[in-house]
């Protein structure tokens, strides 16, 4: 317990250790810090100054206050599963790990809400309430280990957000430590529309640059009465894409509508959860509908009809929960599965208007040919959220750079057709420059102006989310601050 | 008398120069000088301008912002009595002539529209494609999509479909300095940069003029019905038990709205607490859910099921029960509308309280609230003094419940006596900071929002 037992030479580390109750709650030796030099985005790495493990809001506030007063850069980190580098300590930050703040504080089924600490794992919430028939809707693929605090920072999505929305649609309130250490509460009791600008909406998805969330009130939902899952194999990508459009046009709102192309199928079939998909198909669709049992069969019939009209080779409905789970495990571990067919891979996260799917897939194919790198496509087809996976071998000189360039070009294609550069992974470090594909300098300044209201010293997670200011941006900013 | 005449003379002189400048931006037909600058609901302007392009909006704002002029924004005018401590701004910027669909991509189920488009007009247009905007605001015939979003209006169906923050995916906003800022985009899923859409939704026009909105659409439900379940005994615990049972079932009502006996009398002819339980889905699913409700129907209650068209007629009437800012509001009786937010099931307490207050406080009160979302709308009629007293009573009642009262409609004179937004939140400095960054000169809708922002 006592700090004096430990030889800490750095006065900041010594002081931070005091705040969190001793040396067991802080890491500062190089060998311990190595695990924190990156998150799920592994191309950039940087060592933090220290990693602290607060156990309460008050400790977080004190750490932040200390950093603020001493001009130490700092950032918050959850499970470190982020895919865009949002938790990488680019500037040698003090990393505030929230993994020890992982309690489920309260559940109120009647009013459909729960209050969690930021380090509480996403899937654990559903597990804690499933016996009563309730669940928490946002389901990023990493939900078995990612934290709800991290989900809030990134506005995480998931396969089922087509019908149920992303994290921001499920956040009712939060307690936040601002970058100067002040603690604020926004509608922590979950009452909707608190008077004032919608800070909950602004903070969600702000990638940890506006404040550190220390308590989160989320909406929970009642399980759907019935659920049916369909798997459809297509010989042509264009038929699969067209089927996606037809399903939506038929007035069906599927809970999930996922697509994988040939390369992706090769990967998932070589990995830990093979389903036995045929290797020679061009695309598969995984479609789930849920809701009132009396209406489900009608929707499934309609979906089967659409698939047949679009020349499906084979289409089947999951016979039981076990089969459904197998199909989903195969899909949800899709990114990691690429490791089975390629030494390295880079995940992209573009979004396009659904109707542009055939055109964009064709252009991604051209990019793949241009760079001589295979690109697998796994994506949330229903909402147009693409995940091109660029396969490469980092051991070959120059291939990492080529993969990055190919990924960036995929995003340019998404932007060109009126889409976005990220649907759920966030900008982080990875897509800072690509922000320029979709926003003007003025629009970027409009956003950094908001950051300055919350984070005027820019000590909290600096260097993320926004492109390095170009010359003209800097000039404009100076004018503004005059 | 003499003093007033002189003041009017001075105003007249300023107006001439001011008008000439506006005429360099807009055509004469787009400028209307108001003869009567005072309006019982305030929020008027010495000159009303009707821009027809985004550029014209930007030019008007730039001119105002540089010249220290104040601008009030108006759409259909249904929310004229909602907030605002300026009786008459220099310019009333009307978006009535800035309307129409910009882009509707049927297959993508997205719609981009100019902000001055009346809500109902949009819904009628979309119905041709079996699509809909999943919002149910008040006075849809007059309320514009921009106004609905700027004031964050929502109705009973919010329980299932959410509110503006769940439907809006992109915007074009004109900042007070004339800059056009795009937020979000045209795709349904997007986390690039801050979610600036959220900042403008519900900002009451204090940050920028919403010029264009992109919305994500839903398929029009294939069938719908509405169950009206009346509780003649008036036992709130019994209503609660029923609601909890329905909420804990796997049924998926679109609305679970409790009507006060007075409102129920107006809408259904029965002076009892009534639950309006809506279902929207394929027909078989709707009937299945109706059957479930019949099975758990408490004894001594009565039930009516309004199918399809009848349900729609009910809702149409429902959306026009509150005061409409387009009407002058200078009648004998004072009308007020309150939005009360509480934890979901506390809605029962608020509606009960409204019933009690109506008996005790010499005012007429009609109220409804959603047991699945926690928002109540309360309409009060009476003398100014009594109305103000009732607002205060409601505030005292909901504060211990952790709720709030916002006054959505009140004549201008009374808005100076009642803080329509209630107490400032503890994080008010952040709201002030945001306003200062975007509208440092307080050009737009000055003092229309929380804490005089």
Interface residues (C-beta under 8 A of the other chain):
Chain A: X109 X110 X111 X112 X133 X154 X155 X157 X161 X165 X166 X168 X169 X184 X185 X186 X189 X190 X191 X192 X193 X194 X195 X196 X197 X198 X199 X200 X201 X202 X204 X205 X206 X222 X223 X224 X225 X245 X248 X249 X251 X252 X253 X291 X292 X293 X294 X295 X298 X299 X351 X352 X353 X354 X355 X380 X383 X384 X385 X418 X419 X420 X421 X422 X423 X424 X425 X426 X427 X431 X435 X438 X439 X440 X442 X443 X444 X446 X447 X449 X450 X451 X452 X453 X454 X465 X466
Chain B: X105 X106 X107 X108 X109 X110 X130 X152 X162 X163 X165 X166 X175 X179 X181 X182 X183 X185 X186 X187 X188 X189 X190 X191 X192 X193 X194 X195 X196 X197 X198 X199 X201 X202 X203 X207 X218 X219 X220 X222 X244 X247 X248 X249 X250 X251 X252 X281 X282 X284 X285 X287 X288 X289 X339 X341 X342 X343 X344 X345 X372 X373 X374 X375 X402 X403 X404 X406 X421 X422 X425 X426 X427 X428 X430 X431 X433 X434 X437 X438 X449 X450
